Each structure stands twice: as C-alpha cells, then as structure tokens.
C-alpha cells in the first residue's frame, strides 16, 4: 500500500477557504451571450425528433426569495441565461440558492401560434431539485428529481400570441436527502460546488392530438430483429383489418421504416403496439464500428425520426472458463475512464454541444472505449454523441440520503478494504438512509432513469450505488433495475459494500497493488489511478486533491505504467477498468485534461 498517498488524500491540513481562481473554457470565451443569445440550441432529443419545435433557452427573468414569499408578486432580481444554473459564471448571476429559499424564473413567449388540432408540449431536460411550473398563471404540474427529464401538456392554458411561463424551484442540496451526486454547500476534495434550478434545455413542440408519447427499442442481433414497443396518447384502437380507416382525412395506421429496408411496416393504430421488425445481416455496433440505423415512425399525423443500433451486452465465460463481460456475444475488455461532466464556468451544464463532443473524442484518442458516467445523468445529446462516435457508457444512478459518512464510506474502505467487504446495507441508520419516503423515491427514480436512457445503444451497464453513498438494499434494488432492463449487466455496488449480487465484482483501488480477485462474477476495477498532476495556470484552487503526486514531466510515464499494469491483468481475468478521470474538477487535479480543457497532461 502507498500509505503516504492514502494519508495525503485525507487532506488533514486543508484550508477551510482555499484561494480560488476563475477558469473558463474556450467555448464560453467564444460564445455571444448578448440579448438574443440561445445557448445549446441543438435539437435536445435526437432519438425522438420532430420538425415543429422551439428552443426556450436564453435570457429569462429570475428572482430568489424566501420560500414563503414565492407566490407573491415580485420584481425580478435580474436576468439569467438559461440553461445555466444561477451559481455559475455563465448564467450571469453567480449566487448560490440556499435551503429555505425559492428560485423563480419567468419567460415571456411572444407570437405563439396554436393551430387547430395540435397540442403544445413543454419539455425540461432537468431542473435541480424540485419545481412547480405555471403557464399563464395556471399550475400545469410539478416535478421532483434534479437529474431526470419531464414534460407537461400546456395546451389547455396556451393562447395565441403572448404567453407567460413561470418556474418555481427549491433545492436543499446536501442538507436534504434527495439525489444530488457530488454537489455540496461546503465544497472540497472530491465534492463540488452546488448548483440549482434549470440546467438542461427547455423546449416546446407541437404535436397532433394523437401522438407517439414513448417508445422502447430492443435490438436482438442474433435474431436479426429489433423489438419496438410504442405508446400513443389517446389513440382509439382500430379493429383488425381496418387500417385503411381515416379520421379527418388522416389514415389511422402506424408506419415504420428502417434504413436499408425497402419495406414499410404498417399496423392498425392502437394505444399500445409491440412488434418485431427484421434487420437482415445486421451491422453490429461497437466502439470500433459505431454503426447506427435510421428509424422513422409515422403514427397518423405524427412523424418521429429516430435511430437504433444492433448490439448486445452480457456476461459469459471465455475459452479458459474465466468470467467475462461480453459485447455482441464475444469477450470484450472495457478500457474505461471516469467521466463526471463538470465545467468551471457552468458546472454540470456543458458550455456548448461542441464541448461534449470534445471530451468524448479526446478520451477515444487516448485509447478508451468506455466512459463511466459518474453520479450524474447527462442530457440526451451526450448519449447521442457516444452512440455515433462509438463510446460505451457505464451509467451511475445519482446518490441521495443524508450526508456521506466520509470515514465509513470513503476513507476506511480505501485504506482497509476488509472494512468494506462484510457490512450489510440494511443498516439504514449507518448508511444515513433512515427516511423511508426518500428511499421509495430513489426506487422510483432509478427505474425512471433506466426507462429514460434505455434506448441509447451506448449504455452497457447500470451502477445503482457507488462506494456506499446512500446505499440500501442493493440486492433488491438490483432486481428492480433488472426487471426494468433485462438486457444489460449491473454493478450493484461499485467500490465496496458488495452484497454478493450483480454481474460483476467491482473494486476501487487507488493505493494497493492492482490484482484480480477470485470471484464467480466478472472482475472489474471500477476506479483506479487518480494520479495527481497540477498545472498551476489551469488549476482552480490553491488546495489540491488527488492520489500520487507527480509533476507535468512525470505524469505521462506514471500514466503509461498504470495502463501497463491494467493490461497485464487481462489474461488473469480482468474484464474492465476505469481510470480516474477525464478532467480536473475544482480541487481535484487528477484529470487527463485540465478543468478548463486548455491543457492536456499526456
């Protein structure tokens, strides 16, 4: 064990208020944030694309007040650039929302057209952490969970011409027990500045009275087919044989077209439809060959453009009988890197779509074929880019519960691995998970996460819990996830507090010699490395957090040695490894890129 490095990671002499330096990426430096600015203007949901949509990103009015005063008429505090959180430099606000306060937004939508027979759907990529939404003064709905997408049908309250949209937000961050990831009101070490409010794209789209509300795409490469499960809103079933029936001149049928197939598959309109579509001689998706198929679904008047890939993830044994992770039925080594998705001027919101692409492409150039998306759910465009570029994603759920018990859940298992091997996770008080309602919300939200991300070809494994943060009943949670998605492997407890379930034996190892442990499950080192290398001109904090300090000159060799150690273990049964990490973040200086992405360390 590198005891010196392990002790250094405790930050025993850390200053309570380190000196901070403002950093900014080139994408924000080049952005025009003038009065007509529309950040992140790209279509926000590429896998369910319609033609008639409007991006609502841009300058909104905002105010921050005590929670009890949120319903009263108030003058705005100023303008905020949506979708950047008020805590960020890019938002133009730079103010932290505190527990007990309400953040409110107001947006005037001019010249809205409301064609007859159309419905208006309002979409939010994510709002942190709970919110209520009003259209022209009428409450259209509320939402809880700061990382999941949601939408409301606002047709009933929309009028031609001018309309007002208002959003009220509350966020307790780590003083509450909701899903929050690494956000904290007291940042330091591996935990980062909190953010709140709207942080992903807001948009609206016009749809017909009957439209495709949800679809589920499951590829079966071995059977040369995909399964489509479609759900339409308010679609009256049509009797078998009545596909030619029309209503108001519109054929009541569902038409499905797959790229490369001359056939148009036609079915009677129904509220629920599950069908198999043949895909002959499928081109298999992989990081080396990210083949995608275009998909078009016409449901009456509704037209949706989508895509899918022919691929499968699984577990099995190699020719020597060792447990392996599989891609398309064959053993595949997942060479991964931890991806937390933070940016100095905009925190969890990428400064631009190009910035998302940059991180993915850089990691692929460095030889990685997998990103572990760490305790964060990204926007739909992130997964779309991974799909088309060819990057597998291991997806974490967002941790919640009470404050992380650093000694029990982080430092002790790191230094003494045995401490994290035998503790059962039904000790709710020990894991700060005593609130039964919060546990129930987590169970619902993890299933919602799986449903939201299910269709993306790139996602290859689910991770419900990390290092015991907010962990509870992991074996039961694993079964919830497996029921929601039986097609992907599960790492039920990444790092430690292994309950003996899941498809992998998952270990974090920063200070000990890297070895493969014997287990019937596939063995993965789901975090390692974390080599510390500060580039002063591109470092945010005077405090530094990481493992195994190196200089800029030493870092490439230290990184190469870590890679050599990992690849030497593949023959012993190592199935995957996740290096820490893509970029520096605040006090952490263990990235391959600096926090501002202006310098690479290799």
RADABEL-V577809 format. One record per pair of residues at least 12 apart in sequence whose C-alpha atoms are under 8 Angstrom apart, sorted by the first residue. I is the first residue (numbers start at 1). J is the second residue. Records with the same first field share a line. If there is no record, write none. Layout:
I = J / J
This chain:
1 = 511 / 512 / 513
2 = 511 / 512
3 = 415 / 511
5 = 511 / 547 / 548 / 549
6 = 414 / 415 / 511 / 547
8 = 547
9 = 545 / 546 / 547
10 = 411
11 = 189 / 545
14 = 543
15 = 543
18 = 541 / 542 / 543
19 = 541 / 542 / 543
20 = 540 / 541 / 542
21 = 539 / 540 / 541
22 = 344 / 345 / 540
23 = 344 / 345 / 538 / 539 / 540 / 595 / 596
24 = 344 / 345 / 596
25 = 343 / 344 / 345 / 351 / 596 / 597 / 598
26 = 596 / 598
27 = 351 / 352 / 354 / 355
28 = 90 / 345 / 351 / 352
35 = 59
36 = 58 / 59
37 = 58 / 59
38 = 55 / 56 / 57 / 58 / 59
39 = 57 / 58 / 82 / 83 / 351 / 352
40 = 57 / 201 / 351 / 352 / 353
41 = 55 / 57
42 = 353
43 = 55
44 = 125 / 201 / 379 / 380 / 381
45 = 380 / 381
46 = 306 / 380 / 381 / 384
47 = 305 / 306 / 307 / 384
48 = 304 / 305 / 306
49 = 304 / 305 / 306
50 = 205 / 303 / 304 / 305
52 = 205 / 206 / 207
53 = 203 / 204 / 205 / 206
54 = 203 / 204 / 205
55 = 201 / 202 / 203 / 204
56 = 201 / 202 / 203 / 204
57 = 81 / 82 / 83 / 201 / 202 / 203
58 = 80 / 81 / 82 / 83
59 = 79 / 80 / 81 / 82
60 = 79 / 80 / 81 / 82 / 105 / 106 / 107
61 = 76 / 77 / 78 / 79 / 80 / 105 / 106 / 107
62 = 76 / 77 / 78 / 79 / 80 / 103 / 104 / 105 / 106
63 = 75 / 76 / 77 / 78 / 103 / 104 / 105
64 = 77 / 97 / 101 / 102 / 103 / 104
65 = 101 / 102 / 103
66 = 100 / 101 / 102
67 = 100 / 101 / 102 / 170
70 = 102 / 104 / 168
79 = 92 / 93
80 = 92 / 93
82 = 198 / 199 / 201
83 = 198 / 199 / 200 / 201 / 202 / 349
84 = 198 / 199 / 200 / 346 / 349
85 = 195 / 196 / 197 / 198 / 199 / 346 / 349
86 = 195 / 196 / 197
87 = 194 / 195 / 196
88 = 195 / 345 / 346 / 347
89 = 345 / 346
90 = 345 / 346
91 = 346
96 = 194 / 195 / 196
97 = 171 / 195 / 196
98 = 171 / 172
99 = 170 / 171 / 172 / 173 / 175
100 = 170 / 172
101 = 170 / 171
102 = 168 / 169 / 170 / 171
103 = 168 / 169 / 170 / 197
104 = 166 / 167 / 168 / 169
105 = 166 / 167 / 168
106 = 164 / 165 / 166 / 167
107 = 164 / 165 / 166
108 = 162 / 163 / 164 / 165
109 = 161 / 162 / 163 / 164 / 165
110 = 161 / 162 / 163
111 = 160 / 161 / 162
112 = 159 / 160 / 161 / 162 / 163
113 = 159 / 160 / 161
114 = 158 / 159 / 160
117 = 208 / 209
118 = 206 / 207 / 208 / 209
119 = 153 / 154 / 155 / 206 / 207 / 208 / 209
120 = 153 / 154 / 155 / 158 / 204 / 205 / 206 / 207
121 = 151 / 152 / 153 / 154 / 155 / 204 / 205 / 206 / 207
122 = 151 / 152 / 153 / 154 / 202 / 203 / 204 / 205
123 = 149 / 150 / 151 / 152 / 202 / 203 / 204
124 = 149 / 150 / 151 / 198 / 200 / 201 / 202 / 203
125 = 148 / 149 / 150 / 199 / 200 / 201 / 202 / 379
126 = 146 / 147 / 148 / 149 / 150 / 198 / 199 / 200 / 201
127 = 145 / 146 / 147 / 148 / 169 / 196 / 197 / 198 / 199 / 200
128 = 145 / 146 / 147 / 169 / 170 / 171 / 195 / 196 / 197 / 198 / 199
129 = 144 / 145 / 146 / 147 / 169 / 170 / 171 / 172 / 173 / 178 / 196 / 197
130 = 142 / 143 / 144 / 145 / 146 / 169 / 170 / 171
131 = 143 / 144 / 167 / 168 / 169 / 170
132 = 167 / 168 / 169
133 = 165 / 166 / 167 / 168
134 = 165 / 166 / 167
135 = 154 / 157 / 158 / 163 / 164 / 165 / 166
136 = 157 / 158 / 163 / 164 / 165
137 = 164 / 165 / 166
138 = 157
140 = 152 / 153 / 154
145 = 178 / 179 / 445
146 = 179 / 180
147 = 376 / 377 / 378
148 = 377 / 448 / 449 / 452
149 = 452
169 = 197
170 = 196 / 197
171 = 196 / 197
173 = 185 / 194
174 = 402 / 403
175 = 402 / 403
176 = 401 / 402
177 = 400 / 401 / 402 / 403 / 438
178 = 399 / 400 / 401 / 438 / 442
179 = 398 / 399 / 400 / 401 / 442
180 = 398 / 399 / 400
181 = 375 / 376 / 398 / 399 / 400
182 = 375
183 = 195
188 = 586 / 587
189 = 544 / 545 / 587 / 588
190 = 545 / 587 / 588
192 = 585 / 586
193 = 347
195 = 347
199 = 348 / 349
200 = 349 / 379
207 = 302
208 = 301 / 302
209 = 234
210 = 232 / 233 / 234 / 235 / 299 / 300 / 301 / 302
211 = 232 / 233 / 299 / 300 / 301 / 302
212 = 230 / 231 / 232 / 233 / 299 / 302 / 304
213 = 230 / 231 / 232 / 233
214 = 230 / 231 / 232
215 = 228 / 229 / 230 / 231
216 = 228 / 229 / 230 / 454 / 455
217 = 229 / 308 / 454 / 455
218 = 455
219 = 308 / 309 / 310 / 311 / 312
220 = 310 / 311 / 312
221 = 282 / 284 / 310 / 311 / 312 / 328
224 = 278 / 279 / 280 / 281 / 282
225 = 276 / 277 / 278 / 279 / 280
226 = 276 / 277 / 278 / 279 / 310
227 = 274 / 275 / 276 / 277
228 = 273 / 274 / 275 / 276 / 277
229 = 272 / 273 / 274 / 275
230 = 271 / 272 / 273 / 274
231 = 271 / 272 / 273
232 = 270 / 271 / 272
233 = 271
234 = 271
235 = 269 / 270 / 271
236 = 269 / 270 / 271
237 = 268 / 269 / 270 / 271
238 = 252 / 268 / 269 / 270
239 = 268
240 = 268
241 = 268
242 = 268
243 = 267 / 268 / 269
250 = 300 / 301
251 = 300
252 = 268 / 269 / 299 / 300
253 = 266 / 267 / 268 / 269 / 298 / 299 / 300
254 = 266 / 267 / 268 / 269 / 297 / 298 / 299 / 300
255 = 267 / 297 / 298 / 299
256 = 295 / 296 / 297 / 298
257 = 295 / 296 / 297
258 = 293 / 294 / 295 / 296
259 = 293 / 294 / 295
261 = 279
265 = 277
269 = 299 / 300
282 = 310
283 = 310
284 = 309 / 310 / 311 / 328
285 = 309 / 310 / 311 / 390
286 = 311 / 327 / 390 / 391
287 = 369 / 389 / 390 / 391 / 392
288 = 390
289 = 390
290 = 387 / 388 / 389 / 390
291 = 309 / 310 / 388
292 = 307 / 308 / 309 / 310 / 387 / 388
293 = 307 / 308 / 309
294 = 306 / 307 / 308
295 = 307 / 308
308 = 455 / 456 / 457
309 = 457
310 = 457
311 = 327 / 328 / 457
312 = 326 / 327 / 328 / 329 / 487 / 488
313 = 325 / 326 / 327 / 328 / 329 / 460 / 487 / 488 / 489
314 = 326 / 327 / 328 / 329 / 487 / 488 / 489
315 = 489 / 503 / 522
316 = 331
317 = 331
318 = 331
322 = 522 / 573
323 = 520 / 521 / 522 / 523 / 573
324 = 522 / 523 / 573 / 575
325 = 522 / 575 / 576
332 = 575
333 = 570 / 574 / 575 / 576
334 = 368 / 369 / 370 / 575 / 576 / 577
335 = 367 / 368 / 369 / 370 / 576 / 577 / 578
336 = 368 / 369 / 370 / 371 / 372 / 576 / 577 / 578 / 579
337 = 363 / 368 / 370 / 371 / 372 / 577 / 578 / 579 / 580 / 581 / 582
338 = 371 / 372 / 373 / 374 / 527 / 578 / 579 / 580 / 581 / 582
339 = 371 / 372 / 373 / 374 / 581 / 582 / 583
340 = 373 / 374 / 375 / 376 / 582
341 = 373 / 376 / 378
342 = 585
343 = 585 / 595 / 596
344 = 585 / 586 / 595 / 596
353 = 381
356 = 382 / 385
357 = 382 / 385
359 = 582
360 = 385 / 386 / 389 / 391
361 = 389
363 = 582
364 = 391
369 = 390 / 391 / 392
370 = 391 / 392 / 393 / 394
371 = 391 / 392 / 393 / 394 / 578
372 = 393 / 394 / 395 / 396 / 578
373 = 393 / 394 / 395 / 396
374 = 395 / 396
375 = 395 / 396 / 397 / 398 / 399 / 466
376 = 396 / 397 / 398
377 = 395 / 396 / 397 / 398
383 = 456 / 458
384 = 456
386 = 458
387 = 456 / 457 / 458
390 = 458
391 = 458
392 = 458 / 459 / 460
393 = 458 / 459 / 460 / 461
394 = 459 / 460 / 461 / 462 / 463
395 = 459 / 460 / 461 / 462 / 463
396 = 462 / 463 / 464 / 465 / 466
397 = 446 / 449 / 462 / 463 / 464 / 465
398 = 464 / 465
399 = 465 / 466 / 469 / 470 / 471
400 = 442 / 469 / 470
401 = 432 / 433 / 435 / 438 / 439 / 469 / 470
402 = 432 / 433 / 470
403 = 432
404 = 432 / 469 / 470
405 = 431 / 432
409 = 467 / 468 / 469
410 = 467
413 = 496
414 = 508 / 509 / 510 / 511
415 = 511
417 = 496
420 = 496 / 497 / 498
421 = 496 / 497 / 498
422 = 497 / 498 / 499
423 = 497
424 = 497 / 499
425 = 471 / 472 / 473 / 474 / 497 / 499
426 = 472 / 473
427 = 472
428 = 472
431 = 468 / 469 / 470 / 471 / 472
432 = 470
433 = 470 / 471 / 472
443 = 477 / 480
446 = 464 / 481
447 = 480 / 481 / 484
450 = 481 / 484 / 485
451 = 484
454 = 485
460 = 488 / 489
461 = 488 / 489 / 490 / 491
462 = 488 / 489 / 490 / 491 / 492
463 = 490 / 491 / 492 / 493 / 494
464 = 477 / 478 / 490 / 491 / 492 / 493
465 = 492 / 493 / 494
466 = 493 / 494 / 495 / 496
467 = 493 / 494 / 495 / 496 / 497
468 = 493 / 496 / 497
474 = 492 / 493 / 499 / 501
475 = 492 / 499 / 500 / 501 / 502
477 = 492
478 = 490 / 492 / 501 / 502
489 = 502 / 503 / 504
490 = 502 / 503 / 504
491 = 503 / 504 / 505 / 506
493 = 506
494 = 506 / 507 / 508 / 526
495 = 507 / 508 / 526 / 527
496 = 508
503 = 521 / 522
504 = 521 / 522 / 523 / 524
505 = 519 / 521 / 522 / 523 / 524
506 = 523 / 524 / 525 / 526
507 = 524 / 525 / 526 / 527
508 = 525 / 526 / 527 / 528
509 = 525 / 527 / 528 / 529
510 = 527 / 528 / 529 / 530 / 547
511 = 547
514 = 565 / 566
515 = 569
516 = 569 / 572 / 573 / 574
522 = 573 / 574 / 575
523 = 573 / 574 / 575 / 576
524 = 574 / 575 / 576 / 577
525 = 574 / 576 / 577 / 578
526 = 576 / 577 / 578 / 579
527 = 577 / 578 / 579 / 580
528 = 577 / 578 / 579 / 580
529 = 547 / 559 / 562 / 579 / 580
530 = 546 / 547 / 548 / 579 / 580 / 581 / 590 / 591
531 = 546 / 547 / 548 / 549 / 550 / 555 / 558 / 559 / 580 / 590 / 591
532 = 545 / 546 / 547 / 548 / 549 / 550 / 588 / 589 / 590 / 591
533 = 549 / 550 / 551 / 552 / 555 / 589 / 590 / 591 / 601
534 = 551 / 552 / 589 / 590
535 = 552 / 594
538 = 594 / 595 / 596 / 598 / 599
539 = 584 / 586 / 587 / 589 / 594 / 595
540 = 586 / 587 / 595
541 = 586 / 587
542 = 587
543 = 587
544 = 587 / 588 / 589
545 = 587 / 588 / 589 / 590
546 = 588 / 589 / 590
547 = 590
552 = 601
555 = 601 / 602
556 = 601 / 602
583 = 595 / 597
